[in-house]
């Protein structure tokens, strides 16, 4: 990984299925006005959820299985293949389910596993949903979620323990900026390697951040810590891609 002396990219992630595990990337091709490829391309409805693939619309995350309510999801590790759109689910390193999410039978394999595994938390049969070009992000805009390690270190100082940045479900992790610098970036262009982003909104956090992404245990009170120490519950920022290209680990970041 190329290290630059100024701010640079330290992590790249996507979440092919909303609420399931992140996939670390070394490079991320981006197009203007789009999310990371396959980022939250699929979601799992928790019982009858009203998502219509023919007329895809943004729905609140409460319709889907998600970490905020369903922390057991964090104990599963998933792998997604771009070419075949096959999802593999592992638990404690063992493969427990797999299926081609483009096909009814493939989705059924995943749904049957989740119906058993998440039984106590379901409001009805789980259903894997998607629509061409739709992203099941927490915000309606197609964007990336940016997290700064400098701000994370400030939060670690306050809570007195190390925190995994994946608690905050970032697409792009950067380091080398001042703590909380992202709070001043709204409306500003951000050059990341060859790609240009525009930050448009701070991320108001939810209780999902209280869940350890490795153990699935609800072990922290992140919102309370943010509010108490900094007077807000924001962590991270949403940014639109305004000029496409490919971002790689180690790429320089300029505001």
C-alpha positions in Angstrom: 0.0 0.0 0.0 1.4 3.4 -1.0 1.7 5.7 2.0 1.4 9.4 1.5 2.4 12.0 4.1 -1.0 13.8 4.0 -4.5 12.5 4.4 -5.1 9.2 2.5 -7.4 6.2 2.1 -7.0 3.6 4.8 -10.0 1.3 4.0 -12.5 0.5 1.3 -15.6 -1.5 2.0 -18.9 -2.5 0.5 -21.9 -4.3 1.9 -23.5 -6.4 -0.9 -26.5 -7.3 1.4 -27.8 -4.7 3.8 -27.2 -5.6 7.4 -24.7 -8.4 6.5 -20.9 -8.3 6.8 -18.6 -5.8 5.0 -16.3 -6.8 2.2 -12.9 -5.2 2.3 -11.6 -4.0 -1.1 -8.2 -2.9 -2.4 -9.7 -0.9 -5.2 -13.2 0.6 -5.8 -14.3 1.7 -9.3 -16.8 4.5 -9.0 -19.2 6.2 -11.4 -20.7 9.7 -10.9 -24.0 9.5 -9.2 -23.6 5.9 -8.2 -22.8 3.9 -5.0 -19.8 1.5 -4.8 -20.5 -1.5 -7.1 -23.0 -3.9 -5.5 -23.1 -1.8 -2.3 -26.4 -2.8 -0.6 -27.7 -4.1 -3.9 -29.7 -6.7 -1.9 -31.7 -6.5 1.4 -33.7 -9.0 3.4 -37.3 -8.1 4.2 -38.3 -8.9 7.7 -41.7 -10.3 7.0 -44.1 -8.6 4.5 -42.2 -5.4 3.8 -43.8 -3.7 0.8 -40.7 -3.4 -1.4 -41.8 -3.5 -5.0 -39.0 -4.5 -7.4 -41.1 -3.1 -10.4 -41.3 0.3 -8.7 -38.3 0.5 -6.3 -38.5 3.2 -3.7 -36.4 4.1 -0.7 -37.9 2.4 2.5 -36.9 3.0 6.1 -34.5 0.3 7.3 -37.1 -0.9 9.8 -38.5 -2.9 6.9 -35.4 -5.1 6.7 -33.2 -7.2 8.8 -30.6 -4.8 10.2 -27.9 -4.5 12.9 -29.8 -1.9 14.8 -32.4 -4.5 15.9 -30.9 -7.8 14.8 -27.4 -8.0 16.2 -27.2 -11.8 15.6 -26.5 -10.9 12.0 -23.0 -9.7 13.0 -22.1 -13.3 13.9 -22.4 -14.3 10.2 -19.6 -13.7 7.7 -20.6 -13.3 4.1 -18.8 -13.4 0.7 -20.3 -12.2 -2.5 -19.2 -12.9 -6.0 -19.8 -10.1 -8.5 -19.8 -12.3 -11.6 -22.3 -14.9 -10.4 -24.0 -12.8 -7.7 -23.7 -15.8 -5.4 -23.8 -15.1 -1.7 -22.0 -17.5 0.7 -22.8 -17.3 4.4 -20.3 -18.6 7.0 -20.7 -19.0 10.7 -17.5 -19.6 12.8 -15.7 -20.2 9.6 -18.0 -22.9 8.3 -20.2 -22.5 5.2 -23.8 -22.7 6.3 -25.7 -21.4 3.2 -25.1 -20.2 -0.3 -27.2 -19.2 -3.3 -27.2 -17.3 -6.6 -29.3 -14.2 -5.6 -30.4 -13.7 -9.2 -32.4 -16.9 -9.1 -35.6 -17.9 -7.1 -33.9 -21.1 -5.9 -30.7 -19.3 -4.9 -32.7 -16.7 -2.9 -34.7 -19.5 -1.3 -31.5 -21.2 0.0 -30.5 -17.9 1.8 -34.1 -17.2 3.0 -34.5 -20.7 4.5 -31.2 -20.4 6.4 -32.2 -17.0 7.8 -35.7 -18.2 8.6 -34.2 -20.7 11.0 -31.2 -18.6 12.2 -33.2 -15.4 12.9 -36.4 -17.2 13.9 -37.0 -15.3 17.1 -36.7 -11.9 15.5 -38.8 -12.4 12.4 -42.2 -10.8 11.8 -42.8 -13.2 8.9 -40.9 -15.1 6.3 -37.7 -13.3 5.3 -37.4 -12.3 1.6 -34.3 -11.4 -0.4 -35.2 -8.3 -2.5 -33.4 -6.3 -5.1 -34.1 -4.1 -8.2 -31.7 -3.1 -11.0 -29.8 0.0 -10.0 -31.4 0.2 -6.6 -29.4 0.6 -3.4 -30.8 -0.2 0.1 -28.8 2.5 1.8 -30.1 4.2 5.0 -30.3 7.4 2.9 -32.2 7.7 -0.4 -29.3 9.4 -2.2 -26.8 7.2 -4.0 -23.5 7.9 -2.1 -20.6 6.7 -0.1 -20.2 6.7 3.6 -16.9 8.3 4.8 -15.4 7.7 8.2 -12.2 9.5 9.6 -9.8 7.6 11.8 -8.8 10.9 13.5 -12.3 11.3 14.7 -12.4 7.6 15.7 -9.4 8.1 17.9 -11.1 11.0 19.7 -14.1 8.8 20.3 -11.8 6.0 21.5 -10.2 8.4 24.0 -13.6 9.3 25.4 -14.8 5.7 25.7 -11.5 4.4 26.9 -11.2 1.5 24.6 -10.3 0.7 21.0 -13.2 0.8 18.4 -13.4 -1.1 15.2 -14.2 1.5 12.4 -16.6 -1.1 10.9 -19.1 -0.4 13.7 -19.9 2.7 11.6 -20.4 0.8 8.3 -18.0 2.9 6.2 -17.4 2.6 2.5 -14.3 4.8 2.7 -12.0 5.1 5.7 -9.5 8.0 5.6 -6.7 9.1 8.0 -4.5 12.1 8.3 -7.2 14.8 8.7 -7.9 16.8 11.9 -10.4 15.2 14.3 -14.0 16.1 13.3 -12.7 18.0 10.1 -15.5 16.2 8.2 -18.0 18.4 10.1 -16.8 21.4 8.0 -16.9 19.6 4.6 -20.6 19.9 3.8 -20.9 21.2 0.3 -17.1 21.0 -0.3 -15.5 18.9 -3.0 -13.2 16.1 -1.8 -10.6 14.7 -4.2 -9.8 11.1 -3.4 -7.2 9.8 -5.9 -8.8 10.2 -9.3 -12.3 10.5 -7.9 -14.2 13.7 -6.9 -16.8 13.5 -4.1 -19.0 16.1 -2.6 -20.0 15.7 1.1 -23.7 16.6 1.6 -24.7 15.3 5.0 -23.3 14.3 8.4 -24.3 10.8 9.5 -26.7 10.7 12.5 -25.9 7.5 14.2 -28.3 4.8 15.3 -28.1 2.0 17.9 -26.4 -0.3 15.3 -23.1 1.3 16.4 -23.5 -0.3 19.8 -23.0 -3.7 18.3 -19.4 -5.2 18.0 -19.1 -6.1 14.3 -16.9 -9.1 15.2 -18.8 -10.7 18.1 -22.4 -9.5 17.5 -22.6 -8.4 21.1 -24.3 -5.1 22.0 -21.5 -3.9 24.2 -21.3 -0.1 24.0 -23.4 3.1 24.3 -21.9 5.0 21.4 -24.7 7.6 21.0 -24.6 8.5 24.7 -20.8 8.8 24.5 -20.9 11.1 21.5 -23.7 13.2 23.0 -22.0 13.5 26.3 -18.5 14.3 25.0 -19.1 16.2 21.8 -22.7 17.5 22.1 -24.0 15.6 19.0 -24.6 12.0 17.7 -23.0 12.4 14.3 -20.2 10.1 13.2 -19.0 10.1 9.5 -20.5 11.8 6.5 -22.3 10.9 3.3 -20.6 12.0 0.0 -21.9 11.8 -3.6 -19.5 10.8 -6.5 -19.4 13.8 -8.8 -16.5 12.6 -11.0 -15.8 8.9 -11.4 -12.7 6.8 -11.5 -11.1 4.2 -9.3 -10.0 4.7 -5.6 -7.3 2.5 -4.2 -5.9 2.0 -0.7 -3.2 4.6 0.0 -4.7 7.2 -2.4 -4.2 10.8 -1.3 -7.3 12.8 0.0 -7.6 16.5 -0.6 -10.4 18.8 0.6 
